[in-house]
């Protein structure tokens, strides 16, 4: 026997289906709205301001064009975050929650001619070393550029700092000073002032010198230098004759190194080209001490003085009397006149 469904039953069933469909739509809308809200308010990073005060670095204004580099090392051993700062005084970086050790230095890894870096994957092993070194019995290197750095350890990005760059999340975010780092870079290199007293300075055209026992590298996180040493090359210039002598005087220079150890003697070698254009003069000095002093501003001053033997007399290639002849220019036009006797 066939079952007959009334119109009323059909209407009730359709109404139930419609109600169920409506409830499903409302539930789905609420779920989507909840997902959207979570997507808007759940943040994984905090924006940190980087400030650098270079007033104690001793760098000139031209150095500012090179910018700076900041590196953030997670204490849990994660991948370091490198920030290249075109403006060396200010930048921003976004970091996830955690503790960090940070290093900031002038320029970038590739902006130095005589300095290279290694060990950059770890905070304690980041090392700057003399890159232009000639291999021989004792490595020979040129003077490095000025390197300045500062560090901040155990800086923490907390959960309540996350999303501080969003207008939605700014309410309840810690004060701005808690989301900023201030670095004060200082020099990691030392300067040595060398004065060479030369008997027979009038016979010298140019001169270079080397000094041994110089540290080959420095660790940026600690400022400690390596125990490995090398021989460093430098040029002598600025010839000055003594007031009472047209033959004897001094040549001097100031150059950089990662570190000079004043507690140990150093050997210095001088090689000079003479004014005849062919002859050379060499002299070795052993067991020299570096003098250490502090300026009124608190700057470490290292000095070294040596006295040469007599440089052989040679005839100048150009027929003059010395390799450092002054030039007289701008005499004006020749004027003729009678001389009364």
C-alpha angles and dihedrals in degrees: 000000000000120000113230118213114206125225089246093058090049092052092049092051093050091048090052092050091049092049092049091048091050092051091050091051092049092048092048091049091051091050092050091047090051091051091049092050092049090049091053098046106033110090130179101195143048124217112235124194117223117209124181126190109199097181093109097044098083090223119143126236093260090063089066090075089069093061122204143267129232122192124194116202117196110226089222089066100256127149113297119246112228118202119192108205115205086181102051092201101055142021142140131234133183117222133180122236114292146077122295142189112210134198126190125189138167120269122358134280091272102041098083124087098196101026129072131176135228137171091042093148091075133047096226096044100049101124136178114208141175104274101184099065126143116220115238137118088303116020113250118212139175124239112282124231120255111285121193128181146162134191140207119199133205096006107172130213105201130200094254090057093060115112094014089143092063123090088217093058102037093097108091095012115137119261117287093251089062089058098051138076125209119203127190106194119206132185119281092189131073130223123225121199111208124192120185118194107210128196105208097022088160088071095055122094099175139343141200130187143191133213125196133211095052119148112252099211148006133218111233097209095056106016089233118142126225122257090231112099137196141183116264126209125215138169125240117220142147098077112203125181121219112256092244098043135062090191110042131057146113142288120198146171143177120223141169133249136164090248143336117207108222090189094069130056120251134209120228127194123195125198118186132186111218129224095255088073093234111058126080132195125208132183133176125213120193134192096018120169124221114224117225126206140154124232125225088262090056095254118147112243120198119188137180127187129188135178120216129211119248112301109225117258114248134174112257115249092229095044094253127126100247146014089242102051115163115236119230112210140166097039089155127224121331114261124198126209144151121266115217115222 
